[in-house]
Amino acid sequence: MIITIDGPAAAGKGTISSYLSQKYKLAYFDTGMVYRAVGLQMVLTGTDLQNKEAAAEIARKLTFPQMMELSLHPDFRSDIGGQAASIVSAYPDVRSALLKMQQDFALNPVFADGSKANGVVYDGRDTGTVVCPHADLKLFVTASAEVRAMRRYKEFLQKGMSTSYDKVLQDMVSRDQRDSNRSSAPLKPAEDAVIIDTSELNIDEVIAVIIPLVEAKL
């Protein structure tokens, strides 16, 4: 069973993916981690994020242990890491360098301890259109920019990060525009994806919509 969950930032992809992976004993691959790793590495080394060649070189050399080490940095999940990931993910050479790593995982999905999984839940952009176009179930989870910005703003406050709702919203809108207008694999649902708007739904209501879709594919 391969499930892809695509959509814009803070729409609920991660929460849904985590729930489904636990319920159905599926591996969980957050594809955005590879782009965050490349972007954060550039930030930490003072490399200009507009330097496409440098970004591609970092992507080609990225290893799984490196990615996991970078994921422990406080800015990996912050708006700094998110913005950096959004910028470098628009570069075709970066995407091609990281694509094989993501696709190969579906051939032999495993849990963190190395044990075999029954399949995989892919959480991230382009998972249903580029990474796994052959997935059994494709979901495109979205919500209004205002709702997503408020969710992310509350997350930052809970983590003790200093920011403002207006800044988070501005960053969210800018990121949406970059992701939707990039020349390589723009953000959009796959033709056979089920689109779920979570703007007016809580997590329990979203899960209630998704479970029958999964069960129908089992």
C-alpha positions in Angstrom: 0.0 0.0 0.0 1.4 3.3 -1.1 -0.4 6.5 0.0 0.7 10.0 -1.1 -0.3 13.1 0.8 0.4 16.3 -1.1 -0.6 19.9 -0.5 0.6 23.3 0.8 2.4 24.0 4.1 0.4 23.6 7.3 -2.6 22.0 5.7 -2.3 19.0 8.0 -0.2 16.6 5.9 2.2 15.6 8.7 -0.5 14.9 11.3 -2.5 12.8 8.8 0.5 10.9 7.5 1.7 10.0 11.0 -1.8 8.7 12.0 -2.2 6.6 8.8 1.4 5.2 9.1 0.7 4.0 12.7 -2.8 2.7 12.1 -1.9 0.7 9.0 1.7 -0.2 9.9 3.2 1.8 7.0 6.6 3.5 6.9 6.5 7.3 6.9 8.6 9.3 4.5 8.5 13.1 4.9 9.9 14.1 1.5 10.2 17.7 2.6 13.1 16.7 4.9 15.5 16.3 2.0 14.8 19.9 0.8 14.9 21.3 4.3 18.3 19.6 4.8 19.7 21.1 1.6 18.3 24.6 2.4 19.4 24.5 6.0 22.9 23.4 5.1 23.1 26.4 2.8 21.9 28.7 5.5 24.4 27.3 8.1 27.3 27.6 5.7 26.4 31.1 4.6 25.7 30.0 1.0 23.5 32.3 -1.0 20.1 30.5 -1.4 19.9 31.9 -4.9 23.0 30.0 -5.9 21.4 27.1 -7.9 24.7 25.4 -8.6 25.7 25.3 -5.0 22.3 24.0 -4.0 22.5 21.2 -6.6 26.0 20.2 -5.4 24.8 19.9 -1.8 21.8 17.9 -2.9 24.0 15.4 -4.8 26.3 14.9 -1.8 23.5 14.6 0.8 23.4 11.4 2.7 20.7 10.0 5.0 22.8 10.4 8.2 23.5 14.0 7.2 19.8 14.7 6.8 19.0 13.1 10.2 21.7 15.2 11.9 20.5 18.4 10.3 16.9 17.5 11.4 18.0 18.0 15.0 18.9 21.7 14.4 16.3 24.1 15.9 15.9 25.8 12.6 15.1 22.6 10.7 11.4 23.0 11.4 11.3 26.7 11.8 10.2 29.2 9.2 13.8 29.7 8.3 14.1 26.1 7.3 10.8 26.1 5.6 11.6 29.2 3.5 15.0 27.8 2.6 13.4 24.5 1.6 10.8 26.2 -0.6 13.5 28.2 -2.4 15.9 25.3 -3.2 13.1 22.9 -4.1 12.3 25.1 -7.1 15.6 24.3 -8.7 15.3 21.4 -11.2 18.9 20.1 -10.6 18.1 19.9 -6.8 14.9 18.0 -7.4 16.4 15.5 -9.8 19.3 14.8 -7.4 16.9 14.1 -4.6 14.2 12.3 -6.5 15.8 8.9 -6.8 16.3 8.7 -3.0 12.6 9.3 -2.5 11.4 6.9 -5.2 13.7 4.1 -4.2 12.1 4.0 -0.7 8.8 2.7 -2.2 10.6 -0.4 -3.5 11.7 -1.5 0.0 9.9 0.5 2.7 11.2 0.1 6.2 10.7 1.6 9.6 13.4 3.5 11.5 14.7 0.3 13.1 15.1 -1.3 9.7 12.2 -3.7 10.0 10.0 -4.2 6.9 6.8 -2.2 6.5 3.6 -3.0 4.7 4.0 0.0 2.5 4.7 3.7 2.9 2.9 7.0 3.4 4.6 9.8 1.5 4.1 13.2 3.0 5.2 16.1 0.8 4.8 18.1 -2.3 4.7 16.4 -5.7 4.5 13.0 -4.0 1.4 12.0 -6.1 2.5 13.6 -9.3 6.3 13.0 -9.5 7.6 10.8 -6.6 4.9 8.1 -6.7 2.5 8.6 -9.6 1.6 4.9 -9.2 0.4 5.2 -5.6 -2.7 3.3 -4.5 -4.2 6.4 -3.0 -3.4 10.0 -3.6 -4.6 12.8 -1.3 -4.3 16.5 -1.8 -4.8 18.2 1.6 -5.3 22.0 1.6 -6.8 24.9 3.6 -6.9 28.7 3.2 -3.7 30.6 3.6 -5.1 32.4 6.7 -6.0 29.2 8.5 -2.7 27.6 7.7 -0.8 30.7 8.8 -2.6 30.7 12.2 -1.8 27.0 12.7 1.8 27.5 12.0 1.9 30.7 14.1 0.5 28.7 17.1 3.1 26.0 16.5 5.9 28.5 16.6 4.5 30.1 19.8 4.3 26.7 21.5 8.0 26.1 20.6 8.9 29.4 22.1 9.8 31.0 18.7 9.4 34.7 18.4 7.4 35.8 15.4 4.1 37.4 14.4 1.0 36.2 12.6 1.4 38.8 9.9 4.9 37.6 9.1 3.9 34.0 9.1 1.0 34.8 6.7 3.3 36.8 4.4 5.8 34.0 4.3 3.0 31.5 3.7 1.6 33.4 0.8 5.1 33.9 -0.7 5.8 30.2 -0.4 2.5 29.3 -2.0 3.3 31.5 -4.9 6.8 30.1 -5.4 5.5 26.5 -5.1 2.6 27.0 -7.5 4.5 29.0 -10.2 7.8 27.1 -10.3 8.7 25.8 -13.7 9.6 22.3 -12.4 6.8 20.3 -10.9 4.5 23.1 -9.7 2.3 22.5 -6.6 -0.9 21.0 -7.9 -3.0 17.9 -7.2 -2.6 14.8 -9.3 -5.5 14.2 -11.7 -6.7 11.2 -9.7 -6.1 12.8 -6.3 -8.8 13.2 -3.7 -8.9 16.9 -2.6 -9.6 17.5 1.0 -10.0 21.1 2.4 -9.3 21.1 6.1 -10.1 24.8 6.7 -13.3 24.1 8.6 -12.4 20.6 9.9 -10.6 19.4 13.0 -8.2 16.4 12.8 -10.8 13.9 13.9 -13.2 15.1 11.1 -10.4 14.9 8.5 -9.5 11.4 9.6 -13.1 10.3 9.4 -13.1 11.4 5.7 -9.9 9.6 4.9 -10.3 6.3 6.6 -13.0 5.0 4.2 -10.8 6.0 1.3 -8.0 3.9 2.6 -10.2 1.0 3.5 -11.6 0.9 0.0 -8.1 0.4 -1.4 -7.1 -2.4 1.0 
